[in-house]
Amino acid sequence: MKHLLNLLAAVALLVWGTHMVRTGVLRVFGANLRNLLARSMGNRVSAVLSGIGVTALVQSSTATSLMTSSFVGQGLITLPSALAVMRGADVGTAMMSVLFATDLSWLSPLLIFVGVVLFITRQDSTAGRIGRVLIGLGVMLLALRLVVEATEPLVESNVIRTLLGSMTSDIFLELLMGAVLAVMAYSSLAIVLLIAAMASSGAVPLDVALGLVLGANLGSGLVAVLTTAKSSAEVRQVTVGNMLFKIMGVALALPAVGLWMQHVRPIIGDGARNVVLFHLAFNIFNTLFFIGMTNMVAKWVTTLLPKPAPGSGNPLRPRHLDASALATPSLAISCAAREALHQADIVEAMLIGMHKVVVNDDLKLSAELRHLDDTVDELYSAIKYYMTKISRAELDEKEGQRWTEVISFTINMEQIGDLIERVLQDIETKKIKKGRQFSAAGLQEINDLHARLLDNLRLAMSVFLTGNVRDAQKLLEEKARFRDLELAYSASHLVRLSDNTMPSIETSSLHIDLISELKRINSLLCSVAYPILESAGALAPSRLREKPLAKQE
């Protein structure tokens, strides 16, 4: 029992080390890796090479699959290009398994020591995140040695020998077990290294180990399919297409297991090297053989998972909150930002409609617009919930600031939606149902403020999207200008009251409340500028005077 627990602990340590390396690399290079993938889609060769490079760094073909799927879902790359990337991703993770199968256990203490020092002393910096990667690499190497040590006593157990003997020559059971292990570990790399270590110690016969490796390849594809199961059709097309390549590759490779055992095994000798080199040979063959079929498989997958017809879905529901992107936090933030702009589009429609209600006394339109506020609230809840699932620990300082900006923007849009709903209710109660009208001068003032407000909303959306400092300064200047106009129009309204202008008297309360609410909406819009200006050092620390006013005697 003790030896079994030691083995399970070593396996858990191996999986954890793989996770640390993957998340650490994404923290340091996440945005750069996404840009590399996006820029490398000119042809199949460059797509394959980018897949190899990114996966070699991330050490997870699943992570690469999820990033690539999200790009397809956002319309940034085509499906055939994404499938070509995945061919390279499988080769990349196989290359890493060959590297780690080399006896590098002597490096483990050094990597862990240097990594811990960097992580503790400079935790929130890039050096600290690199330290996390080094710790993960050291833990992986240590775990591989522990796996070999833990399996040696188990090999002597009659029970274990009987169990392993039952698996011999049952290729389908081997495929199933390999796939299940890869799904449970969320990493085919960790499982292939585990199989190699156990084959090296003699715990698993080599022919069984090769079958388990093929199963682990299927499992890695299945992990991506399961992760994107609730995503859009465009996203699922990538993972399902990649799974089809793996199934076809395994079907072709099954007869090669016997040939490998007969002709290649005597040349290589060592069990661990046989496992990882077979894994690498399988993925290279799978890439070279099927790289010319990416367009064909893309057509199959598109037929199997067709995109929904334009307009068939609810255009007001969340569009961009891709669950598969959560594996790459920087990418998930981009998805949330796009959804926040979708929310702002609906707020813009409410704002435009509100003006039509003021001018035309349209009760039906007012009811429809107030119903839109429920949609704004639902989008806010969806974005907020999505953002809470993004690991803040995996974000660098810039990404953490963007996370805060997205949350603040969505909160402001939700509050603006509530304000517009309240304004519409006041218009219905105090104007439309009582048959009252604004004076010509009063309506012109409202028109002017509304036009400025609409321009500021669009400017705020641009500032949120681009982070342009100059536009942010312009937006903040509009806040002061809008405040001055609100004060001036309030004063002119009082003048009309003193002149006994009847429309102004009848709508006085509504007029004052309306321009006040427009000012509040404008303030919420202009608050988008503060984080951008603060990060650029363009904000004064305080608007208060440096010296207090002298006390009156």
C-alpha positions in Angstrom: 0.0 0.0 0.0 2.8 2.4 0.8 4.5 1.9 -2.5 1.2 2.5 -4.3 0.7 5.8 -2.4 4.2 6.8 -3.3 3.4 6.2 -7.0 0.2 8.1 -6.8 2.0 11.0 -5.1 4.7 11.0 -7.7 2.1 11.1 -10.5 0.2 13.9 -8.8 3.5 15.8 -8.5 4.2 15.3 -12.2 0.8 16.6 -13.1 1.2 19.6 -10.8 4.6 20.4 -12.2 3.2 20.4 -15.7 0.4 22.7 -14.6 2.9 25.1 -13.0 5.0 25.3 -16.1 2.0 25.8 -18.4 0.4 28.6 -16.2 3.8 30.2 -15.6 4.6 30.4 -19.3 1.2 31.8 -20.0 1.7 34.5 -17.4 5.0 35.6 -18.9 4.4 35.1 -22.6 0.6 34.7 -22.9 0.0 37.9 -25.0 3.1 37.3 -27.2 2.2 33.7 -27.8 -1.3 34.8 -29.0 0.3 37.4 -31.3 2.7 34.8 -32.7 -0.2 32.4 -33.5 -2.3 35.2 -35.1 0.6 36.3 -37.3 1.7 32.9 -38.4 -1.3 31.9 -40.5 0.1 32.8 -44.0 0.6 29.2 -45.0 0.4 25.7 -43.6 4.1 25.4 -43.0 4.3 28.6 -40.9 1.1 27.6 -39.0 2.7 24.2 -38.2 5.9 25.8 -37.0 4.1 28.3 -34.8 2.1 25.4 -33.3 5.3 23.6 -32.5 7.0 26.6 -31.0 4.0 27.7 -28.9 3.3 24.2 -27.6 7.0 23.6 -26.8 6.8 26.7 -24.5 3.4 26.0 -23.0 4.0 22.3 -22.8 0.3 21.6 -23.5 -1.2 20.9 -26.9 -4.6 21.4 -25.2 -3.7 25.0 -24.2 -2.7 25.7 -27.8 -5.9 24.1 -29.1 -8.0 26.4 -26.8 -6.1 29.5 -27.9 -6.5 28.6 -31.6 -10.1 27.7 -31.2 -10.8 31.1 -29.6 -9.1 32.9 -32.6 -11.4 31.0 -35.0 -14.4 31.9 -32.8 -13.5 35.5 -33.1 -13.0 35.3 -36.8 -9.3 36.1 -36.6 -8.1 33.0 -38.5 -9.6 30.4 -40.7 -10.5 26.8 -39.7 -7.9 25.1 -42.1 -5.2 27.4 -40.6 -6.2 26.5 -37.1 -6.1 22.8 -37.9 -2.6 23.2 -39.4 -1.5 24.8 -36.1 -2.8 21.8 -34.2 -0.8 19.5 -36.3 2.3 21.4 -35.2 1.0 21.5 -31.6 1.0 17.7 -31.3 4.6 17.6 -32.6 5.6 20.2 -30.1 4.3 18.4 -27.1 5.9 15.1 -28.4 9.3 16.9 -28.7 9.0 18.0 -25.1 8.3 14.5 -24.0 11.6 13.4 -25.6 13.5 16.1 -23.8 12.1 15.3 -20.4 12.6 11.6 -20.9 16.3 12.3 -20.9 17.8 11.8 -17.4 17.9 15.4 -16.2 17.2 14.6 -12.6 20.5 16.2 -11.6 19.0 19.6 -12.7 15.9 19.3 -10.4 17.5 20.7 -7.2 19.1 23.6 -9.0 15.8 24.5 -10.9 13.7 24.3 -7.7 16.2 26.3 -5.7 16.7 29.1 -8.2 12.9 29.2 -8.9 11.9 29.5 -5.3 14.4 32.3 -4.7 13.1 34.2 -7.7 9.5 33.6 -6.9 9.7 34.6 -3.2 11.9 37.7 -3.7 10.3 39.1 -6.9 6.9 37.4 -6.9 4.9 40.1 -8.7 7.5 40.7 -11.4 8.5 38.9 -14.6 11.4 37.3 -12.8 9.1 35.9 -10.2 6.9 34.4 -12.9 9.9 32.8 -14.6 10.8 31.5 -11.1 7.4 29.7 -11.1 8.3 28.1 -14.4 11.6 26.9 -13.1 9.9 25.4 -10.0 7.5 23.6 -12.3 10.3 22.2 -14.4 12.3 21.1 -11.3 9.1 19.4 -9.9 8.5 17.6 -13.1 12.1 16.2 -13.2 11.9 15.2 -9.5 8.5 13.5 -10.1 9.8 11.5 -13.0 12.6 10.1 -10.8 10.1 9.3 -8.0 7.8 7.5 -10.5 10.7 5.2 -11.5 11.6 4.6 -7.8 8.0 3.9 -6.8 7.3 1.5 -9.6 10.3 -0.8 -9.0 8.8 -2.4 -5.8 5.4 -2.6 -7.4 6.8 -4.7 -10.3 7.6 -7.5 -7.8 3.9 -7.7 -6.7 2.1 -10.7 -8.0 -1.2 -8.7 -8.1 0.3 -6.0 -10.3 1.9 -8.6 -12.6 -1.5 -10.3 -13.0 -3.2 -7.0 -13.7 -0.7 -5.9 -16.3 -0.8 -9.4 -17.9 -4.5 -9.0 -18.5 -3.8 -5.9 -20.6 -1.4 -7.6 -22.9 -2.6 -7.8 -26.5 -5.8 -5.9 -25.7 -5.2 -2.8 -27.8 -8.6 -1.3 -27.3 -8.3 -1.5 -23.5 -4.9 0.1 -23.7 -6.4 3.0 -25.9 -9.2 3.4 -23.4 -6.9 3.5 -20.4 -4.5 5.9 -22.0 -7.3 8.3 -23.0 -8.9 8.2 -19.6 -5.6 9.0 -17.9 -4.9 11.9 -20.2 -8.4 13.3 -19.6 -8.0 12.9 -15.8 -4.6 14.6 -15.8 -5.6 17.3 -18.3 -2.2 16.7 -19.9 -1.0 14.1 -22.4 2.6 15.2 -21.8 2.4 14.1 -18.1 0.8 10.8 -19.0 3.3 10.0 -21.8 6.2 10.8 -19.4 4.5 8.6 -16.7 4.2 5.7 -19.2 7.8 6.2 -20.2 9.0 6.0 -16.6 6.9 2.9 -15.9 8.2 1.2 -19.1 11.7 2.1 -18.1 11.3 0.3 -14.7 9.5 -2.6 -16.2 6.2 -1.9 -14.6 4.5 -1.8 -18.0 5.4 -4.1 -20.9 6.6 -2.0 -23.9 3.9 -3.1 -26.3 1.3 -2.1 -23.7 3.1 1.2 -23.2 2.9 2.0 -26.9 -0.9 1.3 -26.9 -1.3 3.6 -23.9 0.6 6.3 -25.7 -1.8 6.2 -28.6 -4.6 6.3 -26.1 -3.1 9.4 -24.4 -3.0 11.1 -27.8 -6.7 10.5 -28.2 -7.2 11.7 -24.6 -5.5 15.0 -25.3 -7.9 15.7 -28.2 -10.9 14.6 -26.1 -9.9 17.1 -23.3 -10.1 20.0 -25.8 -13.4 18.7 -27.2 -14.9 18.5 -23.7 -13.6 21.9 -22.7 -15.2 23.6 -25.7 -18.4 21.6 -25.5 -20.5 24.6 -24.6 -18.7 27.1 -26.9 -19.9 28.3 -30.3 -19.9 26.1 -33.4 -16.8 27.9 -34.8 -14.8 27.1 -31.7 -15.9 23.5 -31.5 -15.0 23.0 -35.1 -11.3 23.3 -34.3 -11.3 20.8 -31.5 -13.5 18.3 -33.3 -11.4 18.6 -36.4 -8.2 18.0 -34.4 -9.9 14.9 -32.8 -10.7 13.5 -36.3 -7.0 13.8 -37.2 -6.0 12.0 -34.1 -8.6 9.2 -34.6 -7.4 8.7 -38.2 -3.8 8.8 -37.2 -4.3 6.2 -34.4 -6.2 3.9 -36.8 -3.2 4.0 -39.2 -0.7 3.6 -36.4 -2.2 0.6 -34.7 -0.5 -1.9 -37.2 2.7 0.0 -36.7 3.0 -1.0 -33.0 4.0 -4.6 -34.0 6.4 -3.3 -36.6 8.0 -1.0 -34.0 8.4 -3.8 -31.5 10.0 -6.0 -34.2 12.3 -3.6 -36.0 12.9 -0.4 -33.9 12.8 -1.7 -30.3 16.1 -3.7 -30.7 17.9 -0.6 -32.0 16.8 1.8 -29.3 16.8 -0.6 -26.4 15.7 1.5 -23.5 12.0 1.3 -22.7 11.5 5.0 -21.9 13.2 6.2 -25.1 11.1 3.7 -27.1 7.9 5.2 -25.6 8.8 8.9 -26.2 10.3 8.3 -29.7 7.3 6.3 -30.7 5.1 9.2 -29.5 7.2 11.7 -31.5 7.2 9.5 -34.6 3.5 9.0 -34.4 2.8 12.8 -34.3 5.4 13.6 -37.0 3.8 11.0 -39.2 0.3 12.3 -38.3 1.3 15.8 -39.3 3.1 15.0 -42.6 0.5 12.6 -43.7 -2.6 14.8 -43.0 -1.2 18.3 -43.4 -2.6 18.4 -47.0 -6.0 17.4 -45.8 -6.8 20.4 -43.6 -9.2 21.9 -46.1 -11.0 18.6 -46.6 -11.3 18.0 -42.8 -12.4 21.6 -42.4 -15.3 20.9 -44.8 -16.2 17.7 -43.0 -16.3 19.5 -39.6 -18.2 22.5 -41.1 -20.9 20.0 -42.4 -20.9 18.2 -39.0 -21.1 21.4 -37.0 -22.5 24.1 -39.2 -22.5 27.8 -38.1 -25.9 29.1 -37.1 -27.6 31.1 -39.8 -27.3 34.9 -39.4 -30.0 36.2 -37.2 -31.1 32.7 -36.0 -29.8 33.3 -32.5 -30.8 36.0 -30.0 -28.6 39.0 -30.9 -29.0 40.3 -27.4 -27.5 37.3 -25.7 -23.8 37.1 -24.8 -21.8 36.5 -28.0 -18.1 36.5 -27.0 -17.8 34.9 -23.6 -15.9 31.9 -24.9 -15.5 29.3 -22.0 -12.5 27.7 -23.8 -10.6 31.0 -23.6 -10.6 30.8 -19.8 -7.5 28.5 -20.1 -5.6 31.5 -21.4 -6.5 34.4 -19.0 -5.2 37.2 -21.3 -7.4 35.8 -24.1 -10.4 35.5 -21.8 -10.0 39.2 -20.9 -10.2 40.1 -24.6 -13.4 38.1 -24.9 -14.9 39.9 -21.9 -13.9 43.3 -23.4 -15.7 42.5 -26.7 -18.8 41.5 -24.7 -18.6 44.7 -22.8 -18.7 46.6 -26.1 -21.7 44.5 -27.0 -23.3 45.7 -23.8 -22.4 49.3 -24.6 -24.0 48.9 -28.1 -27.3 48.0 -26.4 -27.0 51.0 -24.1 -26.4 53.2 -27.1 -29.6 51.8 -28.7 -31.4 52.7 -25.4 -30.0 56.2 -25.4 -31.0 56.9 -29.0 -34.5 55.5 -28.4 -34.9 57.6 -25.3 -34.6 60.7 -27.4 -37.3 59.4 -29.7 -39.6 58.9 -26.8 -39.0 62.4 -25.6 -39.8 63.9 -29.0 -42.6 61.6 -30.2 -44.3 60.5 -26.9 -44.0 56.8 -28.0 -45.2 54.7 -25.1 -44.7 51.4 -27.0 -41.0 52.3 -27.8 -40.5 53.3 -24.1 -41.7 49.9 -22.9 -39.4 48.1 -25.4 -36.4 50.2 -24.2 -37.1 49.5 -20.6 -37.1 45.9 -21.4 -33.7 46.3 -23.0 -32.4 47.3 -19.6 -33.0 43.7 -18.5 -30.7 42.6 -21.3 -28.1 45.1 -20.1 -28.4 43.7 -16.6 -28.1 40.1 -17.9 -25.0 40.9 -19.9 -23.5 42.6 -16.9 -24.1 39.5 -14.8 -22.7 37.2 -17.5 -19.6 39.3 -17.9 -19.0 39.5 -14.2 -19.4 35.8 -13.7 -17.1 35.1 -16.6 -14.5 37.5 -15.2 -14.6 35.8 -11.8 -13.5 32.6 -13.5 -10.3 34.2 -14.8 -7.5 33.4 -12.4 -6.1 36.8 -11.3 -2.9 35.1 -10.1 -2.1 34.3 -13.7 -2.3 37.9 -14.9 0.6 40.3 -15.1 0.3 43.9 -14.0 -1.0 45.2 -17.3 -3.5 42.4 -17.7 -4.7 42.9 -14.1 -5.3 46.5 -14.9 -7.3 45.6 -18.0 -9.3 43.1 -15.9 -10.3 46.0 -13.6 -11.1 48.3 -16.5 -13.5 45.7 -18.0 -15.3 45.2 -14.8 -15.6 49.0 -14.2 -16.8 49.6 -17.7 -19.6 46.9 -17.5 -20.7 48.3 -14.1 -21.0 51.8 -15.6 -23.0 50.5 -18.6 -25.3 48.7 -16.2 -25.8 51.8 -14.1 -26.4 53.9 -17.3 -29.1 51.4 -18.4 -30.8 51.8 -15.0 -30.7 55.6 -15.3 -32.2 55.5 -18.8 -35.0 53.2 -17.5 -35.7 55.7 -14.7 -35.8 58.6 -17.2 -38.2 56.8 -19.4 -40.5 56.1 -16.5 -40.4 59.8 -15.5 -41.2 60.8 -19.1 -44.2 58.4 -19.2 -45.5 59.6 -15.9 -44.8 63.3 -16.0 -45.1 64.1 -19.7 -46.8 61.5 -22.0 -49.7 60.5 -19.7 -50.4 64.1 -18.7 -50.1 65.3 -22.3 -47.5 68.0 -21.6 -44.8 69.3 -23.8 -41.4 71.0 -23.3 -41.0 74.5 -24.5 -39.2 75.0 -27.8 -36.1 76.4 -26.0 -36.2 73.6 -23.3 -36.5 70.9 -26.0 -33.6 72.4 -27.9 -31.5 72.3 -24.7 -32.4 68.6 -24.2 -31.5 67.9 -27.8 -28.2 69.5 -27.5 -27.3 67.6 -24.3 -28.5 64.3 -25.8 -26.4 64.8 -28.9 -23.3 65.5 -26.8 -24.0 62.5 -24.6 -24.3 60.2 -27.6 -21.0 61.5 -29.0 -19.4 61.0 -25.5 -20.7 57.4 -25.3 -19.1 56.6 -28.6 -15.8 58.3 -27.6 -15.9 56.3 -24.3 -16.3 53.1 -26.2 -13.3 54.0 -28.3 -11.2 54.9 -25.3 -12.1 51.6 -23.6 -11.2 49.7 -26.7 -7.9 51.4 -27.6 -6.7 53.0 -24.4 -5.7 56.1 -26.4 -4.5 58.8 -23.9 -5.4 61.7 -26.2 -9.0 60.5 -26.6 -9.2 60.0 -22.8 -8.1 63.6 -22.2 -10.7 64.7 -24.7 -13.4 62.7 -22.9 -12.5 64.2 -19.6 -12.6 67.7 -21.1 -16.2 66.9 -22.3 -17.1 66.1 -18.7 -16.3 69.7 -17.6 -18.0 71.1 -20.7 -21.1 69.1 -20.1 -21.2 70.2 -16.4 -21.1 73.8 -17.5 -23.9 73.3 -20.0 -26.1 71.7 -17.4 -25.6 74.6 -15.1 -26.3 77.1 -17.9 -29.4 75.3 -19.1 -30.7 75.0 -15.5 -30.3 78.8 -15.2 -32.0 79.5 -18.5 -34.9 77.3 -17.4 -35.4 79.4 -14.3 -35.5 82.5 -16.5 -38.3 81.0 -18.5 -40.2 80.2 -15.3 -39.8 83.8 -14.2 -41.3 84.8 -17.5 -44.3 82.6 -16.8 -43.7 80.4 -19.9 -46.5 77.8 -19.5 -44.8 74.7 -21.0 -41.7 75.4 -18.9 -43.9 75.7 -15.8 -45.7 72.4 -16.5 -42.5 70.4 -17.2 -40.2 72.2 -14.8 -39.6 69.2 -12.5 -39.1 66.8 -15.4 -36.8 69.2 -17.2 -34.5 69.7 -14.2 -34.5 66.0 -13.4 -33.8 65.1 -17.0 -30.8 67.3 -17.6 -29.5 66.2 -14.2 -29.8 62.5 -15.1 -28.1 63.2 -18.4 -25.2 64.8 -16.5 -25.0 61.7 -14.3 -24.9 59.4 -17.4 -22.1 61.6 -18.9 -20.1 61.4 -15.6 -20.3 57.6 -15.8 -19.1 57.6 -19.4 -16.2 59.9 -18.7 -15.0 57.7 -15.8 -13.6 55.4 -18.5 -10.9 57.9 -19.0 -9.5 57.9 -15.5 -7.6 54.5 -15.5 -6.0 55.3 -18.8 -4.9 58.8 -17.8 -3.7 57.6 -14.4 -1.5 54.9 -15.9 -0.1 57.5 -18.3 0.6 59.9 -15.4 -1.6 62.5 -16.9 -3.8 63.1 -13.8 -3.2 65.6 -11.1 -3.1 64.1 -7.6 -5.9 66.3 -6.4 -8.2 69.2 -7.5 -8.0 70.8 -4.1 -6.0 74.0 -3.6 -2.5 73.4 -2.2 -3.1 75.9 0.6 -6.4 76.1 2.5 -8.3 79.4 2.2 -7.6 81.8 5.0 -10.1 81.7 7.9 -12.5 84.6 8.0 -12.0 86.8 11.1 
